[in-house]
Amino acid sequence: MTRAVVIINPLSGSGRREGEIGQHTLLARTILGQHGIDATVRETTAAGDARAFAREAVAAGCPFVVAWGGDGTVNEVASSLVHTRT
């Protein structure tokens, strides 16, 4: 089975969604699982977490990383994946 890391920022934007993290985790695992992808979900709690999680995924050889959040989350993840095979 293919692996992926889903990095979720539950506090992105103006709509705080910390109470929905369980639903988001289930949704990510369900949808990716339907496509044969085993998802590990990581929740950010501070600035820099998304970057660290993405770098850990690269170091572990994970082929896919999904950024779920706002511009800051996407920027941290994307900048960590540049010039990698992930």
Buried (B, 14 or more C-beta within 10 A) or exposed (E): EEBBBBBBBBBBEEEEBEEEBEEBBEBBBEEBEEEEBEBBBBBBEEEEBBBBBBBBBBEEEBEBBBBBBEEBBBBBBBEBBEEBEB
